[in-house]
Amino acid sequence: MLDIFSQQYPEFVFDTGKKLRDLCIIQNRTPTDYTRDGHPINRFFTRHAGLMRSRYLHIILWILLGTSARAQVVIRAIGQAAAPNDTADVRLTVSHFTDIAAIQHTLVYDPSKLAFLGATDFGLPGLNSNAFNEPQPGTIKMNWFGTPASLQDGETIYTLKFLVTGADPTRVRFDPDAEFIVADNQGMNVPHRAFYAGINGTYLEGYIYNDFNGNCLLDVGETGLNDQPVRIDGASSSHFVLSDSTGFFEMVLDTGDVSLQSLPRVTAWEACQSSQLIDIVNYSQNTVQSLLRPAYGCPYLEVDVSTAYVRPCDTLTYWVTYQNIGPAPAFGATVRIYLDSAMTYLGSSLPPTQLNGHFVEFNVGNIATNQGGRFSITVHNDCFNTVVGRTHCVRAEILPDDICDPVSPQWDGASVQVTGQCKGDSVEFKITNAGAGNMTQAKDYVIIEDMILGKEGQIQLNAGESTTLTQKTDDKTFRLIVNQSDFHPGRSYPTVALEGCDGYNANTMLGSVTEFGEDDADPFRSMDCRESVDAPIPNSITVHPKGYGAQAYITSHTDLTYLIYFKNTTTDTIHHVRIADTISPSLELYRAQPEASGHPYDFQLAGTNVLLFDFGDLQLLPGQDGFVKFRIPQKADLPFDETIQNTATILLDDQPIVTNTVTNTNGGETEKLYLIVRTEEIPRPKIRIKAFPNPFTDQVRLILEEYPKTELRLRLYDSNGSTVADQSTFTGSFRLSRSNISKGVYHFVIDDHGQIIASGTLIAQ
């Protein structure tokens, strides 16, 4: 099963020694590695004690200091192309190889794609197959000490032979640890560097550096940048990868020259070079460096809050992650958590600095570039007035909440904020211009009742001015959406939803809150809105927003947030959890933002469209679970009705589990995605008109309830007043077909022998 998984995801490789998401660093050495006998340098001394005794004691000091003025020895491993079941050679050549008397190193390879057959073509005196051993598949130890030798540049010291078991590009690389030793005829440690081999491809490595002074030169003290996406474009495909905590990235590619792009996730950074053309050395390692310089001198804070699931009358743990991905440090940062009204704060792993009826505040201090942290909050979900299916929302904000983007001079300075409250038998929405400028243009708003566009209009407010909108509750779920002023900085999306204002009864339509996105597209704000469940489905994936209608429509500017939930349903401990998520080509892979999780993890991009999450040595006991969440935007200019699907693969030890599939459909720029029916006027108050299904794509039925079965007439008019449809019925039910209606706004009227009894609007997008 593991082999099948590896073939499906050939880049599903998690190298040890890399960074963890949430800023937890894995050190891949046990305590014994640094005991007297366990340290690599001590092991070198032990193996060559005779040499050490026969020479001078100062040799030990020289090796420990590693000082040398000689040229750097370069060892290059060169692979080749080979079909499955063929043999492939990896030839190791040298440069600046003068008076070398000892070499020790470890090579590693993927045993699912290669099988080690042995070594040959020995170019050093006394070197033979006894110098090589394979303590385990995937690891080759080489240890040579002999007569000092000097070789011409490009000469071979030995060749490794492999049986190729898979056609995908793979590599043979040096293990970058302290066991790599090159010593000369005086026992001095010689400076050296190694380049790796590729089989059926080439190996590329590089670093992304923080060009702090902005001169586009790598200067002393400028360090690597974490989690920076890199795109490599070859002749036939594109590959993505992320840098690690040191700025390092690596990948195995098909052969041929490529173009490399550093893709800053935020506009606070800019690449010194828009792209770099790389002259690939086939089947070997190629090294490149890329510099990102600050475009704006400000911090860029991100925050996220999430939990695995929400259940009524339960104790829940929410995880909060935060980080600074901007070029400047953030000073005195605080995180505020606003709990759902049904939840009570019980405790947290980080002591709060403020606790009141509105929010819980945490001081997270100064946050340097590339730094951040995580903590947990424990809450109790109410046992009363909570039902399965009710939506619970928890909000996180991090301060300072500055937007590290340029502000357009065309912005009028207005900034809309919205709030909502249940008030008696009504819902009350408040729209406020919290900005410093007056709105120079009126902006649209809509109120959605369950799935129906209930009301629309425009607002134009001066700075500090507010307006209030009121609607009768009628057991409905309401959502207000307001457009910001043009050129408003950031990605603010003013919206608020109210559910259960009449209590939760049989008439309450649950599930409509999560059909729409929340106002959390700016990085300093996170909204986790979740429908409560009796029990979550193990090893599954969910999406927010889930969209509405049979096609799960979302607007083209809506990001998708996926949550992958895993659980150990076996009776054995699971030691290692990994997740591979093959992303839809409709989504922007390199802008995927990993967010909160139940356990720390390593995050990586791989291949053309795969996200990888590695939870390491998790030791998941029977019944224990976990989750990971990430947010990803749609690509620009997707066609209308474009389907976006997602299915993940969870690897629990060696057992791959494929999750369910979630689907969304791109419905255009506005929330009025396609035909939506809204009743405007019903002169007789006891009459109710329903549209089913609503929204709809093919046909809709308009049904009058509580009205005598008599002859009724419906007429549909376009914006010019021309009649588009004219129907009569004795059943109180009309049927309209989308095929007869082009894009536009239409008005319908229903009358009883000339007396209007109801009217409404059709909006065709």
Secondary structure by P-SEA (a helix, b strand, c coil): caaaaaaacccccccccccccccccccccccccccccccaaaaaaaacaaaaaacccaaaaaaaaccccccbbbbbbbbbbbcccbbbbbbbbbccccccccccccccccccccccccccccccccccccccccccccbbbbbbbccbbbbccccccbbbbbbbcccccccccccccccbbbbcccccccccccccccccbbbbbbbbbccccccccccccbbbbcbbbbbbbcccbbbbbbbccccbbbbbbccccbbbbbccccccccccccbbbbbccccbbbbbbbbbcccccbbbbbbbbbcccccccbbbbbbbbbbbcccccccbbbbbbbbcccccccccccccccccccbbbbbbccccccccccbbbbbbcccccccccbbbbbbbbbccccccbbbbcccccbbbbbbbbbcccbbbbbbbccccccccbbbbbbbbccccccccbbbbbccccbbbbbbbcccbbbbbbbbcccccccccccccccccccccccccccccccccccccccccbbbbbbbbbccccccccccccccccccccccccbbbbbbbbbbccccccccbbbbbbbccccccccccccccccbbbbbbccccbbbbbbbcccccccccccbbbbbbbccccccccbbbbbbbbbbcccbbbbbbbbbbbbccccccccbbbbbcccccccbbbbbcccccccbbbbbbccccccbbbbbbbcccccccbbbbbcccbbbbbcccccbbbbbbbbbccccccccbbbbcc
